[in-house]
């Protein structure tokens, strides 16, 4: 069990920043962040490692297969007991699946059979393949702009948009957590977004999104909040 006072001290020691696309680097180095994270219990540290490992595409080898990527995410979802962290995990999978679908369709592919990718829209996307935004404008109000940036061949603009969307999702969850493990985990995920943007350039962004399209995970089993395939 975590020590509430230790987590209060940990959160209080983490500098904040609202300057995602202005700051040239995260508000503190990864080395300094990791030193602060030693205050986590062994179990919380394990969950954070699982969460980061599954969500950071830089942790995936370029030759990873669809099945391997799917299995990693399924295992991760089963290893995350906190409902808030499971919810934000699925939200990120939804985002990646939708963007990968946009990429795949732009390359001329037809609708995948059955399910596509992972998350809550794995069946919805193939069923609405010809709609410009897969009829996801409601739950994903950013998808129209994402399509426009993709069609315009602007990988940096697309990366900036998706990082901004991801940050807003995380901050929404952060508003319900202050001095607990979930607050720490969300802070680290936001730190990763700052770090990703600080290291971004047009060539790398184009490569990443090409890789995302290749890892579209067509035909993957749909994954819901309980981590079971449907």
C-alpha positions as a printed NumPy array, in Angstrom:
array([[  0.   ,   0.   ,   0.   ],
       [  1.293,   3.447,  -0.88 ],
       [  2.144,   6.056,   1.71 ],
       [ -0.224,   9.01 ,   1.117],
       [  2.312,  11.478,   2.492],
       [  5.017,  10.14 ,   0.163],
       [  2.743,  10.539,  -2.862],
       [  1.757,  14.041,  -1.809],
       [  5.449,  14.919,  -1.574],
       [  6.115,  13.285,  -4.95 ],
       [  3.348,  15.148,  -6.764],
       [  4.355,  18.413,  -5.109],
       [  7.915,  17.977,  -6.388],
       [  6.89 ,  17.647, -10.041],
       [  7.022,  20.928, -11.983],
       [  4.088,  21.732, -14.221],
       [  4.043,  23.268, -17.668],
       [  1.313,  24.376, -20.056],
       [  3.743,  25.237, -22.867],
       [  3.566,  22.036, -24.88 ],
       [  4.352,  23.488, -28.302],
       [  6.505,  26.331, -27.015],
       [  8.841,  24.68 , -24.524],
       [ 11.926,  23.159, -26.144],
       [ 12.091,  20.363, -23.598],
       [ 10.011,  18.782, -20.813],
       [  9.881,  20.629, -17.484],
       [ 12.47 ,  18.231, -16.016],
       [ 14.826,  15.606, -17.389],
       [ 13.923,  11.92 , -17.485],
       [ 16.771,  11.243, -15.075],
       [ 15.338,  13.658, -12.518],
       [ 11.835,  12.325, -13.119],
       [ 12.982,   8.744, -12.562],
       [ 14.649,   9.759,  -9.311],
       [ 11.358,  11.148,  -8.062],
       [  9.51 ,   8.045,  -9.192],
       [ 11.539,   5.917,  -6.767],
       [  8.889,   6.967,  -4.228],
       [  6.387,   4.672,  -5.975],
       [  5.54 ,   1.321,  -4.466],
       [  6.849,  -1.7  ,  -6.352],
       [  3.348,  -2.491,  -7.65 ],
       [  2.67 ,   1.053,  -8.836],
       [  6.08 ,   1.199, -10.508],
       [  5.239,  -2.045, -12.313],
       [  1.908,  -0.712, -13.583],
       [  3.543,   2.518, -14.767],
       [  6.174,   0.537, -16.669],
       [  3.476,  -1.567, -18.342],
       [  1.504,   1.543, -19.277],
       [  4.475,   3.39 , -20.751],
       [  5.778,   0.329, -22.569],
       [  2.446,  -0.286, -24.277],
       [  1.649,   3.326, -25.196],
       [  5.078,   4.461, -26.405],
       [  5.458,   3.366, -30.025],
       [  9.182,   4.051, -29.771],
       [  9.296,   0.888, -27.634],
       [  8.165,  -1.191, -30.612],
       [ 10.691,  -2.564, -33.071],
       [ 10.037,  -1.61 , -36.679],
       [  9.596,  -5.28 , -37.594],
       [  7.075,  -6.077, -34.841],
       [  4.159,  -8.076, -36.194],
       [  0.497,  -7.123, -35.829],
       [ -0.078, -10.129, -33.6  ],
       [  2.802,  -9.16 , -31.297],
       [  1.604,  -5.568, -30.965],
       [ -1.945,  -6.713, -30.288],
       [ -0.817,  -9.221, -27.695],
       [  1.257,  -6.605, -25.891],
       [ -1.71 ,  -4.253, -25.643],
       [ -4.054,  -7.041, -24.513],
       [ -1.59 ,  -8.081, -21.82 ],
       [ -1.092,  -4.467, -20.744],
       [ -4.806,  -3.857, -20.382],
       [ -5.058,  -6.941, -18.189],
       [ -2.178,  -5.712, -16.022],
       [ -3.66 ,  -2.276, -15.277],
       [ -6.122,  -2.495, -12.36 ],
       [ -6.942,   1.225, -12.074],
       [-10.141,   2.11 , -13.954],
       [ -8.923,   5.604, -14.885],
       [ -5.711,   4.281, -16.387],
       [ -7.597,   1.576, -18.269],
       [ -9.948,   4.197, -19.67 ],
       [ -7.199,   6.508, -20.89 ],
       [ -5.36 ,   3.488, -22.312],
       [ -8.374,   2.565, -24.444],
       [ -8.809,   6.19 , -25.505],
       [ -5.265,   6.204, -26.859],
       [ -5.899,   2.941, -28.717],
       [ -9.037,   4.477, -30.217],
       [ -7.029,   7.449, -31.454],
       [ -4.307,   5.308, -32.98 ],
       [ -6.769,   2.971, -34.648],
       [ -8.67 ,   5.875, -36.251],
       [ -5.498,   7.545, -37.55 ],
       [ -4.116,   4.254, -38.855],
       [ -7.416,   3.705, -40.669],
       [ -7.184,   7.141, -42.284],
       [ -3.668,   6.316, -43.457],
       [ -4.634,   2.933, -44.809],
       [ -7.653,   4.276, -46.692],
       [ -5.602,   7.122, -48.165],
       [ -3.27 ,   4.481, -49.596],
       [ -6.238,   3.07 , -51.487],
       [ -7.167,   0.119, -49.299],
       [-10.74 ,  -1.071, -49.109],
       [-12.629,  -1.728, -45.879],
       [-11.06 ,  -4.474, -43.742],
       [-13.177,  -7.532, -43.159],
       [-14.723,  -7.781, -39.713],
       [-12.844,  -5.698, -37.159],
       [-10.047,  -3.182, -37.596],
       [ -7.342,  -2.318, -35.111],
       [ -8.15 ,  -2.171, -31.398],
       [-10.514,  -0.298, -29.15 ],
       [-14.183,   0.573, -29.142],
       [-14.491,   1.406, -32.843],
       [-12.9  ,  -1.747, -34.27 ],
       [-16.179,  -2.808, -35.895],
       [-17.555,   0.659, -36.517],
       [-14.68 ,   1.813, -38.736],
       [-14.919,  -0.933, -41.396],
       [-18.701,  -0.531, -41.455],
       [-18.322,   3.195, -42.231],
       [-15.197,   3.006, -44.385],
       [-16.45 ,   5.302, -47.158],
       [-17.488,   8.115, -44.825],
       [-14.735,  10.79 , -44.719],
       [-14.445,  10.551, -40.936],
       [-15.88 ,   7.038, -40.449],
       [-18.869,   8.802, -38.825],
       [-16.751,   9.484, -35.753],
       [-17.116,  13.263, -35.691],
       [-19.048,  13.092, -32.428],
       [-16.696,  11.04 , -30.247],
       [-13.629,  12.274, -32.178],
       [-14.193,  15.949, -33.094],
       [-10.54 ,  16.216, -34.147],
       [-10.729,  13.531, -36.847],
       [-11.846,  15.894, -39.64 ],
       [ -8.775,  18.081, -39.096],
       [ -6.589,  14.974, -38.899],
       [ -7.868,  13.843, -42.307],
       [ -7.221,  17.293, -43.774],
       [ -3.649,  17.33 , -42.475],
       [ -3.058,  13.811, -43.737],
       [ -4.459,  14.655, -47.176],
       [ -2.266,  17.768, -47.247],
       [  0.859,  15.703, -46.563],
       [  1.608,  17.531, -43.304],
       [  2.986,  14.915, -40.868],
       [  4.236,  17.526, -38.391],
       [  0.841,  19.206, -38.322],
       [ -0.809,  15.845, -37.783],
       [  1.615,  14.912, -35.021],
       [  1.029,  18.253, -33.313],
       [ -2.734,  17.734, -33.474],
       [ -2.609,  14.209, -32.082],
       [ -0.235,  15.146, -29.279],
       [ -2.549,  18.017, -28.369],
       [ -5.58 ,  15.703, -28.365],
       [ -3.713,  13.169, -26.227],
       [ -2.66 ,  15.85 , -23.765],
       [ -6.234,  17.133, -23.44 ],
       [ -7.49 ,  13.608, -22.797],
       [ -4.905,  13.11 , -20.081],
       [ -5.581,  16.472, -18.463],
       [ -9.296,  15.644, -18.353],
       [ -8.493,  12.527, -16.355],
       [ -5.963,  14.445, -14.245],
       [ -8.714,  16.804, -13.085],
       [-10.132,  13.907, -11.034],
       [ -6.847,  12.873,  -9.434],
       [ -4.474,  14.935,  -7.336],
       [ -2.223,  13.079,  -4.899],
       [ -2.607,   9.432,  -5.869],
       [ -0.851,   7.005,  -8.177],
       [ -3.163,   7.833, -11.078],
       [ -2.043,  11.468, -10.856],
       [  1.593,  10.37 , -11.019],
       [  0.996,   8.072, -13.99 ],
       [ -0.884,  10.773, -15.899],
       [  1.93 ,  13.238, -15.204],
       [  4.467,  10.794, -16.659],
       [  2.348,  10.228, -19.774],
       [  2.058,  13.986, -20.277],
       [  5.822,  14.233, -19.774],
       [  6.215,  11.709, -22.594],
       [  4.113,  13.939, -24.851],
       [  6.386,  16.905, -24.098],
       [  9.421,  14.744, -24.779],
       [  7.946,  13.42 , -28.029],
       [  7.297,  16.945, -29.323],
       [ 10.727,  18.161, -28.25 ],
       [ 12.316,  15.417, -30.349],
       [  9.986,  15.761, -33.335],
       [ 11.022,  16.748, -36.821],
       [  9.243,  16.403, -40.147],
       [ 11.226,  13.391, -41.366],
       [ 10.784,  11.43 , -38.156],
       [  7.09 ,  12.304, -38.017],
       [  6.578,  10.993, -41.544],
       [  8.386,   7.751, -40.665],
       [  6.34 ,   7.291, -37.501],
       [  3.034,   7.708, -39.272],
       [  4.102,   5.383, -42.052],
       [  4.928,   2.813, -39.376],
       [  1.57 ,   3.465, -37.726],
       [ -0.178,   2.644, -40.989],
       [  1.854,  -0.546, -41.337],
       [  0.83 ,  -1.536, -37.81 ],
       [ -2.839,  -0.864, -38.483],
       [ -3.642,  -4.271, -37.004],
       [ -6.332,  -5.131, -39.518],
       [ -8.325,  -8.152, -38.454],
       [ -7.356,  -7.79 , -34.814],
       [ -9.762,  -8.93 , -32.155],
       [-11.75 ,  -6.049, -30.755],
       [-10.623,  -5.11 , -27.268],
       [-13.026,  -3.63 , -24.79 ],
       [-12.554,  -2.23 , -21.309],
       [-12.431,  -5.692, -19.774],
       [ -9.506,  -6.646, -22.01 ],
       [-11.381,  -9.579, -23.52 ],
       [-11.681, -10.162, -27.247],
       [-15.134,  -9.902, -28.766]])
